[in-house]
Amino acid sequence: MTNNRLVIISYRLPFSIKTQNKTTVIKPSAGGLVTAVKSLDLSGSSQKPIWIGCADFTQRTWEKHGHKVSDDFEYVPVFLDKATNKAFYNGFANSVLWPLFHYFPSYVDYHDEHFIAYQAANQAVCAKVIELLQPNDLVWVHDYHFLALPQLIREQAPDATIGFFLHIPFPSNELLRLLPRRCRDYLLKGMLGADLLGFHTNDYLLHFLESVQLNLGLPHSMAAIYYQDRTTLCQSFPIGINYGLYHDAYDQPEVVAERDELKASYPGKIIFSVDRLDYTKGVMQRLDALEAFLEAHPDWKGNIVFILVVVPSRDEIQTYWERKQMIEQAVGRINGKFATLTWVPIVYRYASLSFPQLLALYTACNVAMITPLRDGMNLVAKEFIATRQDQQGVLVLSELTGAANELGEALLVNPLDEYEVADQLHRALTMPPDEQQRRMAIMQQRVDYYDVKRWANDFFDALQRSRQSKTTRYVRYLRGSGRHKLQEAYSQAKSRLILLDYDGTLTEFTTKPEQAVPSAELLDLLRDLANVPENKVVVISGRVHDILERWLDGLPLDIVAEHGTYIRQEGEWRSLVLDDGDWKESVRPLMADFVSRCAESFIEEKDHSLAWHYRNVSETSGFDRSRELIATLDALLPYQLRVMDGNKVVEVKNADTDKGRVARQLALAHPYEFMMAVGDDRTDEDTFLALEGLTTYTVKVGPGATNAGYRVNTVADVLSLLRSFAHPPQLAKST
């Protein structure tokens, strides 16, 4: 991290300032993020890292006591007014995003004023970041409170290096689309302002990629998304814990004393569960499972105790204090049902635990029952594993946590199936010690290896790579000196290959494909360009070969039609694909259904493809239906077929060939000294990618993400460039 200052943004600063009885206490947080950041090698930077967060104390308190906070970081609080902070944090962040991203749509309480407050809070934090930002800073944004922040920073600091990590699940698009369109587009575009997006698991990553494609129409390649002439890389980084902190605490005197007291108080087997108060944690379902266990195995009555600790959280939100009441009523009911005069099955505590108390419970229990209904990762499971120096104890873990992807040796359960959980609880209580040791050893090795330090360093290694890739991929507008250099390379070359798309490149789009007939001026230009002895001109299009033959008849150029399915060389056509087209009988009805639902859309049938055109459909309806059709086709089509998302057209064709494959074959067929490819839509990106590594000028026509090296705005710009090739000034003077 040489010469790179770290700028961290999270909702909470890593400390609290509380005043009681006229005494002010500053208490540092012991969270994983603090540990992760402190593990980074920041020695290369001469400046302290900055930590920006929303203050839960007044500006006056900060001015009076802020200097007492640890000086490991330069802390910068952002002071939001109470109304904005409440609507932002309790309203949109925790009453919309939190339940929705955790698959609890019925708990979503959306109000437009809360969304406006979310935008205002992100803008306020952005303003503070921009005020402090320096060149070469590395910006690391955290969590769902600031989904919009990367793009807001990007708009004011285009060259900033920004990483974002989401600490909760990212839901499937079926959940995300419950948000108003302007809201979900704002959030998705906000995240795409980052150079690197980190998720806990590949599932969450794939959900994000799908949502971006379906809502914004942006494709991805190997988890890279091209947006606004930039690349956003997406990757999974399963967050770890400070393994040594938990593992080495096993023999600490305070922990040993607490553990001994627990074992003396509860001589039977101990089941332990600790969770923050939240409906996502599945505490009610856990109690149902315990009740099912006691009913199925009455011989365990008096021989087990379930120690249930619920840590207070957000109890000012109605759904949370209602949840607390429900838990306490269920605990009372189950204890009343099964307790005796000398034994109760559940010991319940609604309070925070000290570190020694938590460690004592982790190391005293026989079973850790950690069964949330949905959890981004769940570090409690990893903490339990790390503490067990004795390599005893069994982890019963929800399969709906991110941690389940790593901890396969745990007893994985569906937390909604109380009978499965009860059965696995019985299995855990009766598991032989050697089996416990075998499973625990494997999980400990994994948790120890990928700890929070490795997580942070992996993220920053990837962020550094994304910074380097930014310098290697830059799309320049083809004008001024850039155009002059291209024309100079053209004039000096003794052999040239010029690949030209048709629609949107040589001609403007029309409402109906058959109307895009080339003008006499265009035909003359192509003829002049192709008649230059050093030039090999190829029109490479998705159009039907019969139409291109009719329109371009008599021109001394080659033609590639139907995305590489047909090629005309020296006046002779040949097919490059062996395809009987039987698959069309399955695809045509799917497209016909969309035609019936979208007035003015239509199907175009080619020899080896089917295309659904929606250029004449309203912008919103056409886009939405095209995303639906693409998702349907992607799910149903066999691997031999490919779905192509073009400019207002969705096309299905044989996967054996495309524009890119044919373009590369043409480029390698002769040692050309100059090569140029020009195109406007996503099908032309195949060509640009295929020509990477060759000395080629690739030119994108119009806006949008691209793999091309250059960009022009319009068809007129393309024609102007081609005229300068066909009639260069120096040749005009010699004649």
N, C-alpha and C positions, 0 to 999 in steps of 0.2 A: 504493500500500500504506500509505496514511496511517493511523497509529495501529494498524497491524497488525504484531505481532511474528511472525516466521516460526519455526516449530518443525519441523525436519527429522528424520525417523527412517529410518535405513538400517542394515543389518546391520553394515557396517564404518564406523568413523569415518574421516575423510579424512586420516589420518596413521598412521604406525606408530612404535612405540617399541621399539627393539632394543638389547640390551646384549650386547656382545662384548668379551672381554678387559678387563672391568671398566670399559668405556667405553659410555655410553648415547648412542644416536643417535636423534634425532627426525626422521623423514623425511615430508614432506607428500606426499599423493597428487596426481597430476595428472589425475584422472579428469574425464570430461565433466560429471558432476553438480556438482562443485565449481565448474567454470567457469560452468555454468548458473546456479547460485545467486548467484554473485558478480556476474552480469550483471543481476540484478533490481534495480529501484529500491527500495532499502530506506531511503531518506532520510527517509520520513515517520514512521518508527518511532524512538523515542528509545532503544530497547533493542536490544542486539546479538541477532542471530538465534541460536537454540539448535540444536545438532546432537546428537541422541541416537543412540548405537549400542552394539553389544556389544563389550566390551573384549577384545583379544587380548593383554593385559598384566595384571599383577597390580595389586590395589588399592594395594599398597605402592609399586610403581613409579609409579603415577599420583600418589600423594600426594607423592612425592619429585621427580618431573620434570614433572608436568602443567602447572605454571606456565610452563614453557618453550615450550609449544605456541603457535603463532600466535594472536593475539587477535582475528582476524576474526569468530570465532564464540565463543559460550559452549558448550564441549564438555562433554557429560555422558555418561560411560561407564556402561554397565550391566554389572555383574559377575555372570555366570552361573557356577555351579559347573561343573567340568570335565565331569562325567558328563552333566549336562543339556545343556550346549552341544554336546557331541559327538553325543548322540542327536538333538538338535534340528537341528544344522547338517549334519553328515555323514549322519545317519540320515534324518530325515523330509524336510528341505529338499532335500538333494542326492542322496538315494537313492530318493526317491519323487516329489516334485514336479518336480525338474529333468528326470529321464528321461521322466516321463509327459507333461509339458507340451511336451517336444521330440519326442514321438512315438516314444519308445523304451520301450514297455511291458514288453518282456522284461527290461529292466534295472531295473525297479522291485523294490525289496526292502522290502516293507512289514512293519513290526512295530508292534504296538499301543503298546509302551512308547516308541517313537520319536514316535508321534503325541501321546502324553501329554506328552512333553518339549517338543514344538512348542507345545502349548497353554500349558505352564508358562512357556516363554520369552516368548511373546506376552503373557502375564499380567504377567510381570516388567517388560517394557518399558512396558506400559500403566500400571503402577503409577508408574513414573518420570515418564511423560508427565503423568498426573493430578497428581502432586506439584508439577509446574512450571507447569501450564497456567494461563493468565490469560484473562479475557474479551477477545474480539477477536483472539486468536491465530489464525493460519492454520497448520494442521497438514498437513504433506506427508509421507505414508508411502510408502516405496519397496520394491517388489519382493516376490518370492514367499516370502521369509522371514517376512513379516508380513501374510499375507492375512487373518488373523483380527483384526488390530489395530484397523482402523477401527470395527468394531462394539463391541469391548471398550471403546474410548475413548467411543463414543457412549452406552453404557449408564451410564457415570459422569459424562459431560459432554454431556447431550442437545443443548445449543445450540452445541456446538463446530462450527467450519467445518473439514472434513476433506477433503483430496484424497489420492488414491492413484494411483500409476503403476506399471504392471507392465512390467518391462524384458525379459521373455521372452515367447514366444508364449502365447496362451491356447488350449488344444486344443479339438477338437470334443467334443461330449458323449459320443460313443462311447468316447473315451479317458477322460474324466472319470469316467464311471460305473464304471470299474474300481475306483475307491476305494470303501471301505465307505460306506454311506449316511450314517451319522452324521458321517463325516469330510468328505464332499463338501458336505453341508448346512452344516456348521460353516464351511467355507471360503467358500462362496458367500454365506452370511448375513454372514460377517465382512466381505467386500468391500462388501456393500450398506450397511454403516455409514457409508461415505463419501458426501459430497455430490457428488463428481466422481470418476469412474473413468477413467483414461487408459490407452490401449493404443497400440502402435506402428502398427497397421494396422486397416482396417475389417474384415478377415477375423477377426482376433482378437476385435474388438468383437462381431461377429455370433455367434461361437462362445459368447461369454459370455452374450449375451442369450438364445440358444437353451437354454443349460444352466440358466439361471435359470428359464425357462419350463417346461422339462421336469422339473426336479428340485424346484423350489419352487412351481411353479404360478403364478408371478407374470408377468402380461403386461407388455408395454412399448409405449410410444407414442413414436415418433421418438427412440428410444434413451434414453427416460426410464422408469425403473422406480419404481413407487409401492409402498413397503414401510414398515410401521409408521408410517403417517401422515406419511411423508417422501418426497421425491423424490431418487433417485440418477440423476444425469446421466452418460451414457457417451459418450465421444468418442475419436477417434483423434488422436494427436499423434506423428508420426514423429520420433524424437529425431535431432538433428543433432550436429555437431562444432564445435569452435572453429576455424572455417575459417581465420581470419587466422593463428593459431598455426602451422598446417601450411603454408599457402601462403607466408608470409613467411620461412620457414626455408630456402627453396630455396638462397639465396645465403650462408647463414651459413658462416663459414670451416670449422668442424668438419664440417659436412655436405659441403661441397665437397671437402675433403680425403678423407673416407671414400668419396665417390662416385668420385673420380678413381682411388683405389686399387682399388675394385671393378672399374671398367672396364679398368684395366690388367691386373688378375688374370684377368678373364674377357672376352677380346676378342670372343667370339661374342655371341649373343643370350642375355639373362638372363630367366628365368622366376622370379618370386618368390612365396613363400607364407609367411605368418606366422599362427599360430593358437595359442591356449592349448590345452594338452593336454586334450582332451575328445572323447568318442566322437561327439558331435553335429557335430564340425567336418569330418568326412569326409576326414581325411588319408589313410586307407588307400585309399579310392576314388580320391583324387587321384593316388596313386602307381600304381594300376591304370591310370588314364587316361594317365599319362606312359608307362608300359610299352606300352600300345596305340599311342600316338603314335610311339614309336621303332620299333616293329615295322612300322607302316604307312608310315613316312617315314624309312627308314634313311639318306637323304642328309643328315639333320640331325645324325647322330652326329658328335660333335666340334665342332659349331657352336652348341650350346646348352648351358646349364647350368641346372639347377633348384635354386635356393637355398631350402631348406626349413628354416624356423625354427619350433620347437615350444617354447612358453613353459611352464615347469613350473606345474602346477596340481593341487591335490587328490590328489597322488600317494599320500596315505595311504589313499585309498579303493581297494579292490582292482581295480575295473573300470578305474581310471585307470592304475595302474602296469602292469597287463596290456596296456592299449592302448599304452603306451610301448614295451614289449617287442615287440609286433606291428609297430609302425612301424619300429623299428630293424632287425628281421629283414627286413622288406620292402625297406628302403633297401639293406641289404647284399646281398640277392638280386638286385635290379635293377642295382646297380652291378657286381656280379659278372658279370651276364649281358651287359651292354653296354659296360663300361669297357674302355679300352685302356691301354697303358703311360703314355700322356701325357694321358689325359682320363677323367674320371668324370662321368656324367650328373647325379648328385645330390650336392649339398653340404648335409649335414645338421648342424643345431646344436640341441641341447636346452639352451636357456638364455634368459634375458631379454636384451633389446636396450636399449642406451642410446638416448636420443632422437635424437642425431646418426646413430647406426648405422641406426635404423629409417628415418629420412628419406633417408639415402643409398641404402638398398635400394629404397625407394619410387621415387626419382627416377632410379636407374640402370637399373632393370629395363625390359624391353621389354613384358613381360606380367605382370600381377598376376593370379594364379589363386586366386580366393577362392570355394571351392565347398563350404560346409558342407551337411550333410544337412538341417539345420533351424536357423534362427537368428532370434531375435526381430527384430533389425534388421541388425546387422553394420556397425559403424562403421569397420572396417578398409578396407572398400571406399570409404567417403567420405573417409577420411584419404588414401588413395592418390590419389584424384581431386584433392583440395585441394593436394597437394604439387606437382602437375605444372604449374609455371609455363611449361614449354616446350610444354604441350598435346600431348605425345606419350605413347605407351604405350597399351596396350589392357587393359581390365578384362574378365576372364572370370569371370562371377558366377553363383552358384547361383540358380535361380528360386525356391528354397525359403527365401530370406531375405526379411525385411521390406524391406530396401533395394532389392530387385528391383522393387518397386512404384514406386519413384521413379527408378531408374536404367535406364530402358528402352533407352538407347543402348549399354549394355554388351552383351557377347555372353552372353546368358542360356542356361544349360544345366541339364539334370537331372543332378545330381551322381552318381546311381546308374548313369547310362548312360555307361560309360567310352568308348564309341566316339563318342558325340556330343561329349563333352568333348574327346577327341583331335582330332576334326574341327575344332571351334571353336578349339582351341589352334593348329592349323595355320593357320586363317584369321587368327588374331590375329598370328601371327609374320610373315605375308605381307601384312598390311593396309598399303596405301599411306599415307604420312605425312599427306597432306591429309585422308584419311578419318579417321585417328586424331585429327587436330586438330579436325575438325567434331564428332565425337562427344564428345570431351573438353570442348570449349567449352560445349556444351549442358548436360552434367552438372555442370560447374563452376558455371555460372550458378545451377542449381537448388540445389546443395549450399551455395553461398555465401548464397543468399537465405534458405533455411530452416535456419539454423545453430542451435547449441545455445541461443543467447540468445533467438532467436525462439521456439524450442520452449518454453523456460521461461516466457517472457512470455505466450505463447498459453495455456499451462496455467493460469497465475494469473489471466488475464483471465476464463477460463471459470469458475474457482473463485470469483472475486468475483461473477460473474453468478449462480452457484448460491446464494451467500449471500443475494443480493438476492431471488431467487425464493422462498427459505425464508420471508421475511417476508410475502410476498404470498399464499402458500397455507398456510393453517392450518385444520385441521378442528376446530371447536369442538363440545363436547358440548352438546346442546340441553337446558339445564336452567338454573335460576336466572335471572339477568338476561338470558341469551340467549333463553330461552323467553319471558320477559316481553316482550322487544322484538319477537319474532315475533308474539305474540298482539296486541300493540299495533298493529303494522303491519296485521294482519288486520282488526282492529276498525275501523280508520280508513279502510280501502279501500272504495270504492263498487262495484268490480268485481273478481272474484277467479277465478283459474284454479288448480285443485287436481288434480295428476296423481298417481295412486296405483298402484303396482305391486300385484299380488295375492299370489302365494305368497311367504312370508317377510316380507311387509309388512303385509297385512291379515289373513292367516291363517298359522298355523304350518305347517311342512312335514310331510307325511305319507309313509308308506312307499310308497304308491301314489298317483299324481296324482288319481285319481277320488275319493279319500277326503277331499280338502280342500274339502268343501262348506261354504259360508258358514253361520254360525250365525244364528239369528233375531236375536240381539243385534247382530251385525255388519250385517245387512240393515237393521235399524231405524236404526242409526247412519248408514249411508250415505244412507238415505232422508231423515233429518233434515238431514244436511249438504247434500244436493243440493236440498232444498226451501227453503233460505235463498235469497231472490231474487237476492242479489248474487253467488252462487256458480255457477261452472261446474265440475262434478266429472267427471273422466275416469279410469276404471280402465284402465291401460295395461299389458298383460300379454303373456306369451308363450304363453298357453293357447289352445287351439282355440276358434274363435269360437262354435261350436255349444254348447259347454259353458258358456262365459261367458254366452251368451244365456239358457240354461236356469237358471243359478244366480242371475243378476242381473235376471231378467225382472221388469218392472214398476217398476224403479227409475228415477227421472227423471235419469239421468246418461248420459254418452257412454261408449263402450267402444272401446278399440284392442286388437285381438287378434293373436296370432301375430307378435309383434314388429313391428307396423306393417303387416302384410299386409292386415288387414281393419279397418274402422272402422264403428262404429254411431253415427249422429248423428240425433237426433230420431226414434229408433225404427227407422231404416232402415239396413240393412247394405250396404256396398259394398267391393269389392276394390280395393286400391291397387297391385296388381302384376299384370302380364301374364306368366303363367308356366304352361306346360302340364305341368310336373312330369316331363318325360321323364328328367331327370337323376337322378331317384330310383332308376331301374333300375341305375345304376352305383354309387350310394352305399349302397343297401340291403344288398348282399352284404358290403361292408366292415364295416358295423355288425353284421350277422348273425354275422360271424366273431368279433367281440368279445363278443357275447351268448353264443356257444358256449364262450368261454374264461372268462367271468365269470358264475358262477351268481347268479341273482336280478337281473341287469341285463336291460333290455328296451328295445325300440324303440317309440317313439310316432310315428305318422304323422299329419301335419297336411296341410291342403290344399296348402300351399306350403313345407313343411319336413319334415325327418326329425330326430328327437331320440333319442339314446341315453342312457338314464337309468341311473345306477349308485349311487343313494342307498342301496340295500340291500346293496351289495357291501362287503366289509371295507375299512377306511380305506386301508390300504397298497395292496392289490391294485387297488382302484377308482381310486385316484390314478394309479398307475403305468400302468394300461391306458388311462386317459383321456388321459394325456400322449402315449402311443404313438398313439392314434387321432387326436388333434389333429395330431401331426406328419405322420402318413400323409395325412390329408385336406388339410392345407396344401400338401403336395408334389404331390398328384394332382389337386385340383379346379381347374377353370377359373376365370378371374377373375370370371365372372358369379355365382359362388356364394361364400358367406361361412360360415366356421366360427365358431360362437359357443361360448365356454367359460363355461357358466353354473354355477349352484350344483348340483353333482352331476349335471350333464347336459351333453352335447355335442350341439349342434344345428347342422344345415346348412340354410341358407335362401338365397333369392335375395338378392343383394347390393344390389338397387336400393332397398331401404328398411330401416329399423330404427326402434326406439323413438325415437331421437334426432331423426330427420328429421321424424317425425309430431309429436313434442312441440314442435319449433320452429315448425312450420306452425301448430299450434294457438295457440302463444304469440303469434305475430305476426298472427293473424287478428282480434284485438281489442285495443284499448289497455287491457289489464288493469292495475289499480293494485297488485294483489298476485298473485304467482304462487309456487306451491310444488310441488316434485316430490319424491316419496319412493320409494325402492327399496332392494333389498338385495343384488343380485348384479351381475356384470359387464355384463350386458345393460342394466342401468339406468345404467351409466356413460355409455352413448351419450346418454341423456337429459341427464345432468348436464353433459356436455361441450357438447351442442347448445344448452343454455340459458345458457352462459357469455356474459357481455356484456350480458345482460338483467337487469333487477332481479328476481331470482328467489331464493327460499330452496330450496336443494337439500339433502336429508336422506338420509344413508346409514343403513341399519338393520344393526346388528351390526358385527363387527370387519372388518379388511381394508383394503387401500389403496383410496382413493376420490378422485374429483374433486369430491365434494360439499363444501359449506361447513360442514355440520353433521352430527352423528352422534347417533343414539339406540341403545340397546343391544338392545331387544327389540320384538316385535310389540305387546306390552302398552303400551310407551311410545308407539308410533304411535297406538294406539286412544285412549289418554289425551289425546293432543294433539288428535285429531279431535273428541273429545267436548267439549273446551274451545272448539272452533270452532263446533260445532253448538249448544251450549248455553252461551254465554258468561255469566259471572256477572252482568254488568250488564244483559243482556237478561232474565235470570231475575228480577231485582229489579223491573224495569218491569212484569212480568206479575203 
